[in-house]
Amino acid sequence: MTLTRTTCPYCGVGCGVLAGADGTIKGDPDHPANFGRLCSKGAALGETIDLDGRLLHPKVNGVRTNWDSALDLVASNFSAAIAEHGPESVAFYASGQLLTEDYYVANKLMKGFIGAANMDTNSRLCMASSVAGHKRAFGTDTVPGTYRDLEEADLIVLVGSNLAWCHPVLYQRIAAAKEARPNMRIVNIDPRRTATSDLADLHLSIAPDGDVALFNGLLAHLAEAGRIDANYATAHVNGLAEAVTTAKDTDVADTGLNAPELAAFFDLWARTDKVVTVYSQGVNQSQSGTDKVNAILNCHLATGRIGKPGCGPFSVTGQPNAMGGREVGGLANMLANHLDIADPDHRAAVQAFWDSPTICTTPGLKAVDLFAACAAGKIKALWIMSTNPAVSLPDSDGVAAAIANVPFVVTSDMLEATDTNDLAHVLLPAAGWGEKDGTVTNSERRISRQRAFLETPGEARADWRIISDVAARMGFADAFAYRKPADIFAEYVALDAALSAFPRDLDLSIFADADYANLIPTQWPQDDKRFFADGQFYHPDGKARMVPVTSPALSQPRFALNTGRNRDQWHTMTRTGKSARLGAHLAEPYLEINPCDAVELGAGPGAILKVESPFGSALLRALITDRAPQGQLFAPMHWTRQRTTSGTINSLTAPDVDPVSGQPALKSGGVTATVFGATWYGFLACRTRPVPRTPYAAVARTATGWQAELASDQTPDDWCAEAQVLADVMDAQISVQTDRASGTTRVALHRDDVIEALLFVAPRPVVAARSAVCALIGTDTPPLLALAGRGAADLPDPGPTVCACFNVGRTTLLSAVAGGARTVMALGEVTCAGTNCGSCKPELAALLAAGSLPMAAE
């Protein structure tokens, strides 16, 4: 099987992948982002390329149609809205899953030919505050760091970044560097204790939104300790005195940290010359996100710890092409190629190059405002590309209602059934990862190729082609007559050359004569150039600006809700949810809660908690852990209405945004929590996708079909009938086992002794070996044996999954420990656990330390 060099479609690390049409996936040892490493999600990509659930043909109002009819309808509706209501009445909402070529064409159509800037992207949820902070400090959106800096630093400060789960390959690069240089120090700043904390020499459990106070306190300490680089600041920085004065007025009590913790951090940072500060969503997703970014940048600028190897601030992005979208102007407040909409000279230059009939003159609607405009009836035609805002945006129930309020909604997507597609009038089938060609830019500004290694299924088309076909039907055919992605990339590079008179960081000259088909991963402006090494920045006077920032007033709700990611899932699980082994680690929506808070609420292990805010409610499984500080809750954002009846976490989050960046605050909203009064709990395993109708339900793929976790406050009259409906198996034989003393019931649905479904019900959270029960589905196990919930002697239960890369369960690991494996390395040698991406190593260490894993009850 021929393997194709391509790039992973998940996080912003931008790992190289060797992929085959048979599902073979390997890390590319020659790619400078990962050198052959892959995380659990990347390693499982081959399990996600099937056609189950794919949108294969255009559909209008749920009815299949042909491409010409669908495209004509899209073009005519957008043109009619523009003619009647003006260009501001239409909008695009795109995604960091798009390739740069797709982004470029969409941005060109909206801003240069429609003439409005209402094109925003789900990258607004990821790194908009970093963009805003960079522009305030540097004069342009420049990420100055490289991955090599992580290996050359003497101190790495991780702020609001669970790197071990969200950017595992970078985490492993740091872990390897620390092992090679034990004197390297790592500080982890996060309200929660996460898997990343296990690598840290110092974990600071900061108060939510205490980051400005912390870095202002650091800046004040640097000034008082004489650690400011006065010569550097005088030559290259404006605003030092004002920023320091404001910092000294900050109350470091707002950090929630004690004096010894603050002193240890301040001293370590001050006396270490080579410092890299890595930050991510815990910084960005805040009403003070931009100020947090500038508080961090201020410390690096004041000490000259920028533009040097092993030094600098480093924003790591959450999506594979968030950086590429920034480059081509994929945000509503940006013009193409790092130019500004507000600058008339910039607008004129881009319009002249595009030879476009118009150009946007003001910034467009940012994500949250865009959907507020949909709710208000201001948007008449909306095109959503490769994203699921009805789940991923804050106040997602309100966003779903807003989308439903738009007269004409079109989506281009791989899958047919999503929360957003269910609201659309037109569905356009888009090519997915493995089927399309183009480029992406990772967090260190490295452009890599995504290459097709699969046939495009059905009638699916590349996004750039779909957009170009609509543009042609709107009267702009000549400007969008692209034949292949290479044509678009060449135009993008040529536009950059045409804009060379404007001082910018973006410099694509290295790609002017690039062989697109054989393009190797290449960093702009060139691999050996380091930004700001000469002390020159992009403000008109060539200096950087330190921005005085003040700590926000901190609210103290009874519970602060933090949201984030799981180790083995991605966004709304449309891709990772296809993999049974990725779903096996944490298979249902959950809520991390401190043991003291759980006792106060009366929540035992496995209880269901009802979490409420002014915007909605959710039912979540209690995961009681001291990783969560008292008064703080954590829930993952992955579950959609397609997979849970009540676990969509953004139903709870408020549409509050940073006033500068427009990025939503998704990390510290106030909520209440109570125990859901379930009269019964259930676990269902079945061959076909279940049809849950209980107040709490979460479905997940398994190796033999599907599983569902269930709970309800209403007890059915007939458990056999309930099992038939839940499993969608109405014509099977039924075997039932009831224990009146314990109140448990077990139902088996079988055909000719082949097990179709098993339902286990109890008045308390069900105790059963999930993996063993699921393994019985589709086997000819006698029903009464299946109801015992145990696998055959030759199929021992591996236990709950710990290592998703190699599908290693807890029971298997405990057996290895009993056999003499006493270290994480030894466990890896015996079971392979932890030897790929390494994200499970903290759990392996916990097993060795405690004898069992701190995971949700079975």
PELINSUL-V218414 format. One record per pair of residues at least 6 apart in sequence whose ideal C-beta (glycine too) atoms are under 6 Angstrom apart, sorted by the first residue. I is the first residue (numbers start at 1). GAP is how many residues later the second one is. D is the distance in whole Angstrom. If there is no record, write none. Layout:
BEGIN
I GAP D
I GAP D
END
This chain:
BEGIN
1 19 4
1 21 5
1 23 6
3 15 4
3 17 5
4 15 5
4 447 5
4 449 4
5 23 6
6 11 5
6 13 5
6 444 5
6 445 5
7 7 6
7 433 6
7 441 4
7 443 5
8 7 4
8 9 5
8 34 5
9 311 5
9 424 4
10 31 5
10 560 5
11 156 5
12 304 6
12 305 3
12 307 6
12 310 6
12 430 6
12 431 4
13 20 6
13 154 5
13 156 5
13 157 6
14 19 5
14 428 3
14 434 6
15 18 5
15 19 4
15 27 6
15 154 6
16 12 3
16 15 2
16 18 6
17 11 6
18 8 4
18 10 5
19 6 6
19 434 5
21 432 6
21 433 6
23 23 3
25 20 5
25 21 4
27 7 6
27 9 4
27 10 5
27 11 4
29 6 6
29 7 4
31 490 6
32 489 6
33 409 6
34 135 5
37 132 5
37 135 6
39 129 4
39 130 6
39 798 4
40 528 5
40 764 4
40 765 5
40 797 5
41 529 6
41 535 6
43 762 5
43 793 6
44 535 4
44 538 5
47 532 4
48 527 5
48 530 4
48 531 6
49 385 5
51 406 6
53 362 5
55 358 6
55 360 6
55 361 4
55 372 6
55 374 4
56 373 6
56 401 6
56 402 3
57 7 5
57 401 6
57 402 5
58 7 5
58 9 6
58 12 4
58 370 6
59 368 4
60 366 5
61 364 6
70 356 6
71 398 5
71 399 6
71 402 6
74 336 5
74 352 6
74 396 5
75 395 5
75 398 3
75 399 5
77 304 5
77 331 4
78 12 5
78 303 5
79 395 5
81 8 5
81 9 5
81 299 4
81 300 4
85 295 5
87 27 5
87 28 5
87 29 4
88 28 5
89 291 4
90 291 5
91 27 4
91 279 6
91 288 5
91 291 5
92 14 6
92 18 5
92 27 4
92 291 5
93 27 6
93 291 5
94 12 6
94 27 4
94 291 5
95 26 6
95 27 5
95 290 6
95 291 4
95 292 4
96 27 5
96 223 3
96 225 5
96 226 4
96 229 6
97 289 5
98 288 6
98 365 6
99 339 3
100 224 4
100 339 5
101 337 4
101 363 5
101 384 4
101 387 4
101 388 6
102 361 4
102 362 5
103 222 5
103 225 5
103 227 5
104 224 4
104 384 6
104 388 5
105 359 5
105 362 5
105 363 6
106 361 5
107 12 6
107 221 6
107 222 5
107 223 6
109 362 5
110 9 4
111 6 6
111 249 4
112 242 5
112 244 4
112 247 6
113 243 5
113 363 5
115 243 4
115 245 6
116 244 6
117 215 5
117 224 6
117 243 4
117 246 5
117 247 3
118 246 4
118 247 5
120 212 4
120 246 5
120 247 5
120 250 6
121 204 6
121 209 5
122 265 5
123 199 4
123 202 5
124 242 6
124 243 4
125 539 6
126 191 6
126 192 4
126 193 6
126 196 5
127 157 6
127 190 5
127 195 6
128 533 4
128 534 6
128 535 4
129 155 4
129 160 3
129 161 5
129 164 6
129 529 5
129 532 4
129 534 5
130 154 6
130 163 6
130 185 4
131 10 5
132 158 4
132 528 5
132 529 4
133 157 5
133 160 3
133 161 5
134 7 5
134 8 6
135 6 6
136 158 6
136 411 5
137 160 4
137 407 6
137 408 6
138 399 5
138 400 6
138 406 6
139 398 5
139 399 3
139 400 4
140 198 6
140 364 6
140 365 5
140 398 4
141 185 6
142 363 4
142 389 6
143 172 6
144 168 5
144 387 4
144 388 5
145 167 5
145 169 4
146 298 5
147 297 5
149 127 5
149 161 5
150 23 6
150 24 5
151 26 4
152 157 5
152 158 3
153 121 5
153 123 4
153 157 4
154 118 5
154 120 4
155 30 5
155 117 4
155 120 5
156 30 5
156 120 5
157 30 5
157 120 5
158 30 5
158 120 5
159 30 5
159 120 4
159 124 6
160 119 6
160 120 6
160 122 2
160 123 4
161 117 6
161 119 4
162 32 4
162 34 5
163 7 6
163 8 4
163 33 5
164 7 5
164 31 4
164 32 4
164 675 5
165 30 6
165 402 4
165 674 6
166 399 5
167 149 6
168 669 5
168 671 5
172 666 5
175 24 6
178 6 5
185 16 5
186 13 6
186 14 5
186 15 6
187 15 5
188 8 5
188 9 5
188 12 4
188 15 5
189 15 5
189 17 5
191 14 6
191 15 6
191 17 6
191 438 6
191 441 6
192 435 5
192 442 6
193 434 4
195 647 4
197 6 4
198 644 4
204 53 6
204 57 6
205 424 6
206 49 6
206 50 6
207 49 3
208 352 5
208 460 4
209 77 6
209 79 6
209 343 6
209 345 6
209 459 6
210 44 5
210 45 4
210 46 5
211 81 4
212 76 6
212 79 5
212 80 6
212 83 5
212 337 6
212 339 4
213 37 5
213 39 6
213 41 4
213 42 5
213 338 4
214 41 5
215 80 4
215 81 5
215 84 6
216 31 4
216 34 4
216 79 6
217 35 4
218 48 6
218 51 6
218 81 5
219 28 4
219 79 6
219 80 5
220 27 4
220 28 5
221 45 4
222 6 6
222 48 6
223 21 5
225 45 5
227 43 5
228 74 5
229 74 5
229 75 4
232 72 4
233 7 5
236 299 4
236 307 6
237 64 5
237 306 6
237 307 5
237 309 6
238 305 5
238 307 5
239 306 5
239 307 4
240 306 5
242 306 5
243 55 5
243 303 4
243 305 5
246 302 4
250 301 5
252 10 6
254 297 5
254 300 6
274 36 4
274 37 6
275 30 5
276 38 6
277 19 5
277 36 5
278 36 5
278 38 6
280 36 5
283 9 5
284 379 6
285 381 4
285 382 5
286 379 5
286 381 6
287 369 5
287 371 5
287 378 4
288 264 4
289 369 4
289 372 6
289 374 5
290 368 5
290 370 4
290 371 5
291 258 4
294 253 4
294 255 5
295 254 5
296 17 5
297 16 5
298 248 5
300 6 5
300 13 5
301 243 5
301 245 5
305 6 4
306 6 5
306 226 5
307 223 6
307 225 3
307 226 4
316 127 5
317 126 5
320 120 5
321 119 4
323 118 4
324 116 5
324 117 4
328 8 6
329 6 5
329 7 4
332 31 6
332 32 4
332 33 6
332 34 5
333 30 4
335 6 5
335 11 6
335 15 6
336 14 6
337 158 6
337 159 5
337 162 6
337 169 6
338 166 5
338 168 4
339 7 4
340 6 5
341 19 6
341 22 5
347 12 5
349 150 6
351 8 4
353 142 5
353 145 5
365 8 6
366 296 3
368 287 5
368 289 5
368 296 6
371 28 5
371 31 5
373 6 5
374 28 4
374 31 6
374 32 5
375 27 4
375 30 6
379 27 5
380 27 5
381 27 5
382 24 5
382 27 5
383 27 5
384 27 5
384 36 6
385 27 5
388 30 5
388 31 6
388 32 5
388 184 5
389 10 6
389 31 6
390 6 6
390 9 6
390 10 4
390 29 4
390 30 4
391 28 5
391 181 5
391 249 5
391 257 6
393 6 5
394 256 6
394 259 4
394 260 6
394 261 5
394 270 5
395 220 5
395 260 5
396 252 6
396 254 4
396 255 5
397 219 5
397 254 5
403 6 6
403 20 5
404 19 5
408 17 6
409 15 4
409 16 5
410 16 4
411 10 5
411 13 4
411 16 6
412 16 4
412 18 5
412 54 6
413 8 6
413 17 6
414 16 6
414 18 4
415 159 5
419 221 5
419 222 5
421 6 6
428 38 6
429 30 6
429 31 4
430 33 5
431 25 5
431 29 5
431 31 5
434 19 6
434 20 4
435 17 5
435 19 5
435 21 5
436 16 6
436 26 5
437 14 6
437 15 5
437 48 5
438 12 6
438 47 5
439 8 5
439 10 6
440 8 6
440 10 6
441 6 5
445 78 5
445 79 5
446 75 5
446 77 4
447 75 6
448 73 4
449 70 5
468 12 4
468 14 6
471 9 4
472 8 6
482 6 5
486 30 4
489 27 6
493 15 5
493 18 5
493 19 6
496 12 4
503 35 6
507 18 4
508 16 6
510 16 5
536 6 5
537 6 6
537 7 4
557 113 3
559 74 5
559 112 5
559 114 6
560 72 5
560 108 5
561 72 5
561 108 5
561 110 5
562 72 5
562 105 5
563 72 6
563 74 5
563 86 5
563 103 5
566 20 5
566 70 5
567 272 5
568 14 4
568 17 5
568 236 5
569 7 5
569 69 4
570 6 5
572 68 5
573 65 5
576 6 5
580 121 5
580 122 5
580 123 5
581 223 5
581 226 5
582 222 5
583 117 4
583 118 6
584 217 4
585 216 5
585 219 5
587 113 4
588 33 5
588 110 4
588 121 5
589 31 5
589 50 4
589 55 6
589 58 3
589 109 6
590 30 6
590 31 4
590 33 4
591 18 5
591 29 4
591 31 6
591 42 6
591 44 5
592 31 5
592 33 5
592 36 4
592 42 4
593 29 6
593 31 6
593 35 6
593 40 6
594 34 5
594 36 5
595 29 5
596 34 5
597 33 6
598 26 5
601 74 6
602 73 6
603 19 5
603 72 5
605 252 4
606 159 3
606 251 4
607 15 5
607 68 6
608 11 5
608 68 4
608 70 6
608 88 5
608 103 5
609 11 5
609 13 5
609 64 5
610 9 6
610 64 5
610 66 5
611 7 5
611 9 6
611 60 5
611 62 5
612 60 5
613 39 4
613 58 5
616 35 4
616 36 6
618 28 6
618 29 6
618 33 6
618 34 6
619 27 4
619 57 6
619 77 4
620 15 6
623 233 5
625 229 6
628 6 6
635 14 5
637 12 5
639 8 4
641 7 6
643 56 5
644 54 5
645 47 6
645 52 4
646 50 6
647 51 6
652 19 6
653 13 5
653 16 5
654 15 5
656 9 5
657 7 5
677 36 5
678 33 4
678 35 6
679 34 5
679 36 5
680 35 6
680 81 6
680 83 6
681 30 5
681 81 6
681 84 5
681 85 5
682 28 4
682 79 5
683 77 5
683 83 4
683 85 6
684 6 6
684 24 4
684 42 6
684 75 5
685 22 5
685 73 5
685 88 5
685 89 5
685 92 5
686 19 6
686 20 6
686 41 4
686 71 4
687 18 4
687 69 5
687 90 6
687 91 6
688 40 6
689 17 5
690 9 6
690 16 6
690 18 5
690 36 5
690 37 6
691 37 5
692 16 6
694 16 5
694 18 4
695 17 6
696 15 4
697 11 6
697 13 5
698 11 5
699 7 6
699 9 5
700 7 6
702 72 4
704 70 6
704 73 4
704 74 5
705 72 5
707 67 6
716 6 4
719 26 5
719 28 6
720 14 5
720 16 6
720 27 6
723 24 4
723 36 4
724 6 5
727 30 4
729 20 5
729 27 5
729 28 5
732 17 4
732 18 6
732 19 5
732 24 5
733 17 5
735 13 4
735 48 4
736 11 5
737 9 5
737 50 5
738 7 5
743 20 4
744 18 5
745 16 5
746 14 5
746 41 4
747 12 4
748 10 6
748 35 4
748 38 5
748 39 5
749 7 5
749 8 4
750 6 6
750 33 5
753 27 5
754 26 5
755 21 5
755 22 6
755 24 6
755 26 6
755 31 5
758 15 6
760 6 5
760 8 5
765 92 6
768 21 5
769 28 5
771 26 6
771 27 6
772 18 6
772 19 4
772 25 4
773 16 5
775 16 5
775 20 6
776 10 5
791 6 5
797 14 6
798 11 3
798 13 6
798 14 5
799 10 4
799 11 4
799 12 3
800 9 6
800 10 5
800 55 6
801 8 5
802 6 6
802 8 6
802 38 5
802 41 5
803 30 4
803 37 5
805 31 4
805 32 6
806 26 4
808 23 5
808 25 4
810 43 5
812 19 6
813 34 6
816 11 6
816 14 4
816 15 5
821 6 5
821 9 5
824 10 6
824 17 6
824 20 5
824 21 6
827 6 6
827 17 5
828 6 5
828 7 4
834 6 5
834 7 5
834 10 5
843 10 6
846 7 6
846 8 6
847 6 5
END
